[in-house]
Amino acid sequence: MGTSSLVVDKAQELSAAGRHSDVVQYLGARERSELEASPSLALLYGTAQARLGRPEEGLRWLDVALDQARKRDERVVERRALNARGATALVSGRIDEAADYFTQAMMVASREGDIATTGRCSNNLGIVSNLRGRHAEAIGSWEIALAAFGRAGVRQGVAECHHNLGIAYREQGALDHALTEADRAVAEAEGVGDLTLRALALRGRAEIHVLRGDPRLAWHELDEVRQIRSQVPHVMDQAEDLRVAAAVMALEGDDVAAERSLREVIERAEAHRRPQLRAEATRDLAALLRRTGKLADAEAAARTARAIFTELGAEGEIRNLAAHQWDADFAAELGRSLEPLHEAQELADAGRYADLLGYLGERSQQELEQSPMLALLCGMGHSRLGRLRVGQGWATVALQRARALGDRTLEVRALNVCGVIALERGGIDEATYFFARAQEEAMHDNDMAAVGRCANNLGAIAHLQGDYPRAVGAHIRAIAACQKAHYGRGIAEAHHNLAIAYREQGQLDAAMEAADAAVREAERLDDRQLKAQALAGRAEILIVRGEPELAIREAERALAVHRELGDAVREAEDLRILAVALGVMGKTADAEATLRDVIERATAHQRPLLVAVAQRDLAQLLARQGQVAAATEVARTARAAFERLGAKAEIETLDALLASRA
């Protein structure tokens, strides 16, 4: 065994015991060139430096480790270096950067079957989610990490996950559950003999005792922590300990000592550039000052905490801060940074896409690009109003930001929206790729609402390809998934698409039953846009059943709603259905004029599928009037478009029309 291997083993042993000072001392005595030549040693040295509160030195060595690992194709070290790089960014408050590194590392680890690194990355992505107030998502990440660490036999990781789960349950007020997880964390840390990790778990348990109103037990935990720090000192961990100690002091009524301690924590955090700790201590100080009647100072501290949390993207902390017992005006001021998302989502849910874009247009470009949800809503708004290229651009921004932040739920939504836009632009293969990716991710996360959306969209593609049994199966699966998730909109949309698939197979009773279910669900949700879409679908069934008068009535109801909502694309779709019904009634001039108008509108809105469908309808109308040459020309144009789109069933329909007129 070479000297380097012996050195690596010794450093790893010290690191595994949480003896980071000893790691730095041991490796610091080696030749610098030896550390630079070994990715493993550079990784261990950089990680230890970062753990000791020296982020710049840690970062420098982690970059060396990452660079050397890539040059030598040492994939295991590369993955660990990416994760460690993310952890360093996280404690320095660069959450976006941290999430990006964690995501990169996890993707590589998943491909390579590296269970331990998958656990580390999932654990860290859970921390990011928790910071953003997405507790359910965080708990999901930690449970995945817990299972991975268990399979890999990494007991330290198991302890960290139990500690983090304790934090999440504590923040949700589930204190008994939180204490159970904290007890497990302490036991696991004791089992592996990691003193630093044991101190972390004990401090976590102390915070739970504070919320349970038991200062005696909290001090007992912190006394044990102090004993550990005397053996394994750590400047920033001791600052964290002091923040929790201040909470115990405040619980006992020693407000002066608590305030003094919190101000000391803030100073230390500022000096060591730990924005999250600074924000948390400032938040605690604001609550203490408010309780002791120092309102002006309390509000100033709250504003400072809010500003730091905003920079960190810690939406959950901002919500919690605003929920303290402030007066209504100040609480509203604190929560104002969250308003754009809520307002924009309400406009999108109501189908008011023009108003949505007007509202988002008042935000800065930077604000939209920084928020994956706002970027996604911007993409949806533009695409619904016919600006598909712009919509695709914003959806792509949302997808990239969601991945960078490790927000898997939003990543799945963005993948799905990218697929919808690709489908509307005529890219069936591209759309299938996005939907399949989204469905895979959603199933992995057990996100049944997203599974339903993806299954519904994959059914729409099967319908285009003429595979109606597969389309029916996909829509039925979508309904089941959405019902399991209690996702009403998804249930209605899937029933609407199921009705289309049944109609295309000539099963008109089943089609009408599904269409009626879509209307009922939309009415239950009081969603006018969704109901209008369902009414338009019902109108198409009525046309095939030979009831054009009723079809016109339904289509006109849908048209009125879509016009009122400013949904130009769905308005054009309603006009197409109305034109077909008029043609069946013998009002051929009106029908032809309307279809040509629809073709113009759909072309302007970059909707190749709608253009082709309207051209097909126009060709059939002209053929019935005996205008063979004109019908043939339009049919050939539509057929070429359907061929580009891969719409096999539509191609067969037009081939039959062209053959009959030959």
N, C-alpha and C positions, 0 to 999 in steps of 0.2 A: 504494500500500500504506500503511495507516495506521500510526501510531506504535506502537500496541499490538501489531500483527502483527510489526513489527521487533523489539520487545522480546521477544516470545514466541520468535521464531526464535533470537535471541541466547542466551536462557536455555536453550532446548532444546539448542543446540549445546554449551554448557558442561556441561549435565547428561549428554548423551550421551558426553562425554569423561570422565565421572566426577569433574568438578571442582566438587564440591558446595559447597565454601567460596566459590568464585568466584560460584556461583549466588546464594548468600545475600548476598554483598557487592554483587553487581550489582542484584538485585531489592530488597535492603534500602535502596538509595539512591533507589528510586522512591517516589512518594507512596503512603501506605498505602491511600488510597481507590482508587488505580489497581489495586492488587493485589486488593482486595476486590471490585472491579467485574469482574474477569476471572477466570473459573473456571480457565483454563489457567495464568495466572500464579500464582494461589493454589495450584494443584496442584504446580507446579514448586517454589515456595518451600517449601511444606509438606514435600514429599518430600526436598528438600535438608536442611532442618532435622532431619528424622527420621534421615537418613543420617549426620548429624554428631553423633548421640547426644543430640539435644534432643527427646525424644518429645512432651513437653507442647506445645511451640511448633509442632512438626510436626503434631500432632493437631489443634490449633486451626485451622491453615490448610487442612488437608485437609478438615475439616468445612465451612469456608467454600467450598472448591472444590466439594464435593459438593452443598451447598445451592444455590449459584449455578448449577451445571450442570443441576440438576433444574428450577430456575425458568426457565432459558433453553432447556430441552429440548436441551442439548448432550450427546447420548447417549455420544459417544466419551469425553469428559472425565469423565462420570459413571462409566463403567465403570472408567476408570483410577483415579479417586479411590476407588472402592470397593476396588479391589485394593491401592492404596497404604495405605488405612485398615487393611486386613487385615494388611499387612506391618508396619505400626507396632504393631498389637496383638500380632503374633507375636513381635517382638523384645522386647516388654515382658512376655512370658510369658502373655498372655491368649489361649491357643491356641483355645479354643472360639469366642471372639469373632472371632479371625482367620479361622478356617475358615468361619464364617458369612458374613463379608464376601467371602472368595474365592469361595464358592459362589454368592452373589448376583451377583457380577461375572461369573462364568463363565456363569451361566444367561442373563444379559442379552447377553453377548458372543456366545454360541452362536446366540441368536435373531437377532442383528443381523449375523451373519457376520463379526464382528471377530476375525480369526485371531490377530493379535498379542496382544490382551488375553486371548483363550482360552489362548494359550501362557503368558502371565504367571500367570494364575490356576491353571492346571494345574501349573505349576512350583511355585507356593507350596503348593498342596494336597499335592504330593509331599513337601514339607518337613514338613508336619503328619503325614502318614502315616509318614514315616521316624522322626519323634520318638516315635511310638507303637509303633515296632518292627515296622511292617508294611512290610518292605523290598520285597517283590514288588509290593505296591500302589503304593509310592513310585516304584519303577522304572517301572512302567506309566504313572504320571502324568508322569514326566519324559520318557519316550519320546514320549508324546502332545504334550507341550510342545515337545520338540525338533523334531518334525515340523511343528508349527504355526509356530514361529519360523523354520524353514527356508523354509516357503512364504511367510511374510510378509517375509523378508529381514532379520530382526532378529538380527544376529550377536551382539550382547551377550547376548540371551536364549539363543542356541545355546551360548555359552560358559558361562553360568550352569548350564544343564542338564548339560553335560558335567562341570562341577565337582560338581554334586549327585550325578550318577550315580557319580562317583568315590568320594564319601563312602559311598554305599549299598554299593557293592562292597567298599570297605575294611572296613566294619563286618561284612560277611559273610565276611571273610577271603580274598576273591578279589583278592589284591593285584596280580597282573599285569593283570587286567582294570581294576582301580581306577586303576593307573598310566597305562594307555592312555587312559582317560577324562580324567584330570588333564592329560596331555600335550595332548590336544585342547582342553581349556579354556584352557590357557596360550596355545596357538597362536591360538585365536579372539580372545582378549583382546588379544594383540599386534596382530592384524590390524585391529582396530577402534580401536586406540590408547587404550583405556580403562585408565588406570594403576591405578585402584582395583580394577577387576575382575581385572587381571593379578596384583595383589598377593594377592587372594583365592585365585586359582587356584594361585599359587606356594606359598602357605601350605598349601593342600590337598595339594599334591604333597609338601611337607615332612612332613606327617603320615604319608603312606604310606611315606616313607623311614624314618621312626622305626620303624614296625612291621616293616619289612624289615631292621632292625638296622643301618642305614647312617647314622651321625651326620654324616659328612663331607658327603654329598649334602644332608642335611636343613639343615645350617648354610649351605650354598651357596644354597639356596632362600631361607632367612630373611635372608641378607645382601642379596639382591636386593630382598626385601620392605622392608627397612630403608631402602634407597636411595629406593624409591618413597615411603615415608612422609615422607622429608625434603622431598620435593616436594609431596606431597598428604597432609598430616597428618590423622589421624582417631583421636580418643582411644580409642574403644571397639574399633576394628579393631586398634589397637596393643596393647590388653589381650588380644585374641584371639591376636595374634602371640606375646605373652609366654607365654601358656599352652602353645603349641606349643613354644616355646623351652625351657620347663621340662621338657617331655618329652624333648627332646634332651639336656639336662643330666643328667637321671636315667639316660638310656641310657648316657651316658659315665661314670656313677658319681659325679657331683657332686651328691649328695643334698641337701646344705645349700643350695646355690644354687637347686636345683629347688624345695625347700620354700619358700624365701624368695620366689621368683618367683610361685609359686602363691598364696601368701597375699596378695601384692600384687594379683594378678588378682582374687581374691575381694573385696578391699576396693574396687577400682575398679568391679567389677560391681555391688556393693551400692550404692555411691554413685550410680551412674548407672541404678539400677533395671533391671538386665539379669539376670533370674532364671535364664535358661537358661545363660548364660555362668558365672554364679555356681555353678550346680549342676554344670556340667561340670568347672570348676576344683576344686570341693570333692570331686567323684568322683575326679579325678586325685590330689588330695592324700591321700585315704583310701587309695588303692592304694600311693602312695609311703610313707606312714607304716606301713602293714602290712608292706611289704617291708623296711623298716628296723627292724622290731621294736617300734615304738611302738603296740602293739595297742590300748590304751585310747583314745588319740587317734584312731587309724584308725577305730575303731568309731563314735566320736562324729561324725567327719567323714562317714562313710558314712550315718549316721542323718540328718544334716542334708541331704546330697545326696538321699537317698531322699524326705525330706519335700518338698523343692522339686520333684523330678521328679513326685511324686504330685500336687502342686498343678497342675503343667503338664499332667498326663495323659500323661506320657512313659513308657508301659508298657514299651517296649523298653529304655529306659535302666535302669529298675528291674530288669528281668530280667538285664541285663548286669552291673549292680552286685552282685546276689545271686550271680552265677556266679563272682565272684572267689574266690580261695583262702581263704575264711573257714572257721571251724569250722562244723560242720553246724548247730548251734543258731542261730548268728548269721546264717548264710545263710538259714535258715528264717524268722527274724525279718524280714529285709529283703524276702523274697519274699511275706510274709503278705498284703500289700495286694492281691496278684494272685489270692489263693485264692478269693474269692467267685465270680469268673467261672468258674474251672475246675470247682469243685464243682457250681455250678448247671448248667453245660453237661452234666456227667456225668449228673446226675439227669434232665435233659430227654431226653438221648439214650437213657436206660433206660426212658423212658415213665413215670417215677415223679413224676407231676405234683403229687400231694398233698404228697409230700416236698419237691419243688422249691419250692412256695409256702411250706411251713413254713420251709425254709432261708432263702428270700428275706425272709420276715417278720421274721427276726432282724436284717436290715440296716435302716439308717435310710431314711426316705422320700427324703432328699436323695441318698444314695448310689445308690439305684435310679434316680432321675431323671437323675443325672449320667452314668450308664453306659448307653449305648444298648443294649448287649448284655444287661445285666441287665434293663432295662426290657422288651426284646423277649421274653426268657425268661419274665418275669412275665406278659406278655400271652398268651403261648402256654399257660402253665400255667392261667391263669384260663379261657381259652376251652375248653381240653380238659376242664375240670371243669364246664363248663356255664354259666360266668359270662361270657357273650359281651360284654355291655356294658362290664364292667370290663376284659376282655381287649382290646377295641377301644381303650379309653382308653390302656392301657399300650403297645399297638402303635403308636398315634399318637405318644406321647411318644418312643418309640424312633426312629420315622421322623424326627421333628423334630430330635432330638439327632444322629442319624447325618448328617443334612443339614448341621447346624451345624458338625459336626466334619469335614465333607468325606469321611466314610467311605462311599465308594460301594458297597463290598461289603455293608456292613451296611444301607445304605439300600435296596438291592435286596431283601435278606432281609425287611426291615420292610414294604416294599411288598407282597411276596408274602404275608406273614402277614396284613396288613390285608385283602388280597383273600380269603384263606381264611376269615377271620372274617366278612367281608361276605357271602360265599357261604353260610356256615352260618346267617347271620341272614336269608337269603332275598333279599339284594340282588344279583341277577345282573348288572345293568348296572354297579353300583358295583364288584363283584368283577372284572368284565371290564376295567374301567378300571385297577384296581390291577395286575392280572396283565400287561396289555399294557404299562403303564409299566415294570414290573419287567423284563419280557422285553426291551424296547427298551434299557434301561440295561445289562442283563446282556450283551446282544449287543455293545453298544458297548465294553464292558470285556473282551469275550471270556471272560466268566465262564460256562463251559459247565455247571457244576453248577446255577447259578441259571437259566440258559436252560432246562435240563431241568425244573426245578421249575415254572417258569412255563408251559412247553408242556404239562406234565402237568395243571396246573390249568385251562388253557384248554381242554384236551380234556374235562375233567369238565363244563365249561359247555356245550360242544358236545353232549355226551351228554344233559344236561338239556333242551337245546333240540331233541332228537330228531335231530340231525345226526350219525348214527353214523359214516359214512365220515370226516367231518372229525375226529371224536373219535379214531378209530383212527389217522389220520394224525398227529394231535398227540401221541398216546401213543408211537407209533413214533419220532417225532422226539425225544421226551423220553428214551427209552431210549438212542438214539444219542448225545445230548448228555451224558447221565450216564455212559455208558461211556467217552466221551472224557475226562471229568473224573475217572474212577475213583471215582465217587460211588455206592457200593453201595446205600445206602438209597433214593436216587432211582431206581435201576434196578428195585429190588423194587416200589416204589410205582407206577411206570409200568407194569410188567407186570400188577400187580393191577388197575389201571384199564383196561388194554387188555383184560383178561379180561372185565370188566364190559361194555365196548363190544361185544365179540364175542358175549357171551351175549345182549345185547339184540337183536342181529341174527339170533339163532338159529344162529350158527356155534359149536356147543357143543364140538366137538373142538378148534377153535382157542382157544376160551375156556379149556378145561381145560389146554391146553398152556401158555398164558400164566399161568394161576393156579399151575400146578406150578412154573414158572420163578420166580414171586414167592416161593413157599415155599422153594425151594432157595436163593435169594439171601439171604433172611432167616436161614435156617439157617447159611449160610456166614458171615454177619455176627454170628451168635449174638445176634440181636435178637429177644427174646421178644415184644415188643409188635407188631413188624412181622410176625412169623410168625403171630401170632393174627389179625391183620387179613387176611392172605392166606388163612388157613384159613377164615375167615368168607366170603370171596369164593368159595372153592372149594365151600363148602356151598350157596351159592345156585345154582351151576351144577348140582350134584347134584340139587337139587330139580327144576329144569327137566328134567333127564334122567330123572326118575321114580325116583330113588333116595333117598327121604326118610330111610331108616334111616342110611345113610352120612352124609347131610347133617346129621342130628341129632348124630351122633358128632363131626363136624368143628366144628359150631356150639358144642357143649358144651366142646370143647377150647379154643376161642377165648374163650368166656365165662369159663372158669376163670382164664385168664391175665389178662384185662382186669379181673376182680374183684380178683385179687391185686395188680395194679398200681394199683388205685384209679382206673381210667379209666372214669368213670361214663357218659360219652357212648357210647363204643364198646361198653360193656356193654349199653346199651339197644339198639344196633344189632344185637348178637348175639342178643338176646332176640327181636327182630322176625323174624330169619331162622329161629330155632328155632320160633317160633309158626307161621310159614308151613309148615315141614316137618311140624309136628304136625297142622296142618289137612289136609295132603295125606294123612296116615296115617289120617284119620278121627277124630282126637282133637279134635273141634271145640270142646268146652267149654274145654279147656286152652288151645287156640289163641286163642279169643276173649278169655279172661281175660288172657292174656299180652300180646296186642295192645293191650288197653285200658290195661294197666300201662305199656307202652312209650309210648303216647300221653301219659299223665300225666307220665312221666319227661321225655320230649322237650319237653313244654310247659314244665315247670319249668326245663329247661336252655336254654330259648329257642332250640330247634332246629326252626324251622318246616318245613324240608324233611323231617326225620325224622318229624315229626308227620303231615305230608301223606302220606308213603309208607306209614306204619303205618295211617292211615285208609283208604288205597286197598286195602291188604291185608285190612283188616277188612271193607270193603264187599264185596270179592270172596268172602270167607269166608261172610258173611251171605247173599249172593246164592245161593251153592251150597246153603245150608241152606233156601232157600225163604223167607227173611225179607225179602221184597221191599221193604216200606216202610222198614224199618230200614236195609237196604243202600242204598236210594236216598238217604236222608237223609245217611248217612255219606259216600257218593260225592259228593254235591253239596258238602258241606263241604270234602272233599279237593280237588275240582275248583277251588273258589274259591281255595284256598291255592295250588295249582299255577299258577293264572292270575296271581296276584300275583307268583309266582316266575318266571314266564315259561317254565315247563316244558312245552313244546308237546307232546312225545311222551306225557307223563303225562296231559295234558288229552285227547288223542285216545283213550287207553286207557279213561279214565273215561266219555267220551262214548259209546264203543261199549258199555260196561257199562250205562249209563243207557238207551240206545236199546233194548237187548235186554230190559230190564225194563219198558219203557213199556207 
